[in-house]
Amino acid sequence: MKIIPIALRNISRKRVRSAITIGSMAFAGFIMLFFAALGQGMLYTMEQNAVGVYLGDIQIHAPGYRSDPDLYTRVPDPAALVDKLEKAGFHAAPRLYGFGLAAASGNSSGIWMRGVDLIREPKVTLLDRQVMEGAWLSADKPKEVVIGKKLAYTLGVKPGGEIVVVSQAADGAMANDIYHVRGILKSVGDAVDQGGFLMVDAEFRRLMGVAEGTHEIAVARVDKDRILAEAADTVASLAPGMEVKTWRDLQPVLAKMIDVMDISLLFMLFIAYSAVGMVILNATLMNVFERIREFGVMKAIGVTPPQVFSLIMAEAVLEAVIANVLALGAGIPVVRYFEVHGIDLSNFSSGASLAGLALDPVWYCKLNTKALTMPVWFMFAVVLAAVIYPAMKAALLKPLDAMHHQ
Amino acid sequence: MDIPIIVLENVTKVYHQGKIDVTAIDGFSVTVNKGDFTALCGPSGSGKTTILNIIGALDVPTAGRVTLEGNDLAALSRTALSSMRRDRIGFVFQAYNLIPVLTAYENAEFVLALQGKPEKERRARVMEMLQEVGLEGLENRRPEELSGGQQQRVAIARAMVTQPAVILADEPTANLDSATAAALLTIMEHLNTVHGITFLFSTHDQRVMDRARRIITLRDGKLAGDERKG
């Protein structure tokens, strides 16, 4: 039996009803595509905020540093380790950390100093692109620093402003100097916002008297499709004796949150499509009831129950195909637009953070494979589920009863 | 030599309508031979359509035995009955019952496609049959674009094209005017003569009875007469 041509003609037979059914499915598909892309965009942004802006995919520390971030607990010979990591398909950036006190304009605040490798850090994170005012660090201007947004507010400084820093150097002597604000970061996370004091790594070493070693090496996968856990194993094998953690280990709350959001997206899709499923069920049942005589005749002349079942299923699947084409045709350009422009919710959620990391108040869509395929598969699954009952009903009709149906 | 193709032995059919049992067929026995051109006559409610439905495996008797080409229908599975209807029986219904979304050609071809016949063979047989029933040039019309007589011819072509053992026609001329009915009967006679296909049709149309070579009469579900002409 030519199921597909007959199914297509049956769809075109009741044009208005088919249009309403397909339209409902397409509209739901469009909304779901947008919703899925927005959800993926949020997850991507959160992960990017965690990984791309701040953490890196993987971090290497000397044992004990994370529980007690001491100036003296350092990864030895970072240059050699970075070199090995780069040869193994990673970007790696050594970082130096220290604590101190900053004062400006009669205000003071504790600071978290960070010595940045200006060549390697941009390969691992996007921190250099988070400057809200002024400019990023420059190797030529070691006395100019970039600070966190809230720290700038606390100290009452703007780019060009002067800050006095006091700390204790590695040799126990007092470390102090005057720096000028070169740039102020936008919100990237509580710790950086409130105490972030970024300087060129060489200047950090000079100020704090740290000649060798580094406190942290942030690592990023060159190939982002490389499985994180496997990448961490590789890194661990290259850094024996060191503590190697993925961003998911470092930010478990955030990782869990992202996982939960990912699953909740599925639930949202299921709920929305359930409503669509009812529309499809209703339309298909009406369709079957109207054609009971026809199914009776078909069965009388030799069409088997599985063929009747397949015909109704084929009609529903074809409607779903058309609906998906329409949904993708309308949805992809819209999603693409919001990938670039985003939805600005800064009036409602400016400064919000999650697990210590800033949430971007501008929501961008992200059209990845998951956002694209999840609504499509969901629609097919719901359509098939909704059509099983009417299709079974038609398949199991007794031909004689069906032909006498009024 | 007569070859029995349909044998009904003491067939009874009782319908249960609420608490009332209605006996539609009551101990009916008959044998239809290969090549018969038989009319099943009787007033409305005499059980003609029920007999055709039972022979066509669309309904099951309450009691009695029905065999088609030696196969006991009661012993066949639902799938086997579907195959039997598809391959060995051709149906012509009073209300034509064509599939509305298919053209005349596709309706006639439908059962051949179900049988899995190759495209080339299907085309040759359908075109030949449409020609025989006088529907050349109307192949691409859908049922709604055909007159009642033309639709009934498509139904006959659909029933004939598989070269079944028997064609069961339920009041095939009931909805047709005299000229169309006569033309249709001529076609059926021709197909019966040329192809040797057995025809069994229910009717209370005198024009049909006049053309039938055997008339089986039913009254109140019982055999009231069995007359062979010539």
Interface residues (C-beta under 8 A of the other chain):
Chain A: M1 K2 I6 R9 N10 R13 R293 E294 V297 M298 K299 A300 I301 G302 V303 T304 P305 Q307 P399 L400 M403
Chain B: N53 G56 L58 D59 R78 T79 S82 S83 R85 R86 D87 F91 F93 N97 I99 P100 V101 L102 E106 F110 V111 A113 L114 Q115 R158
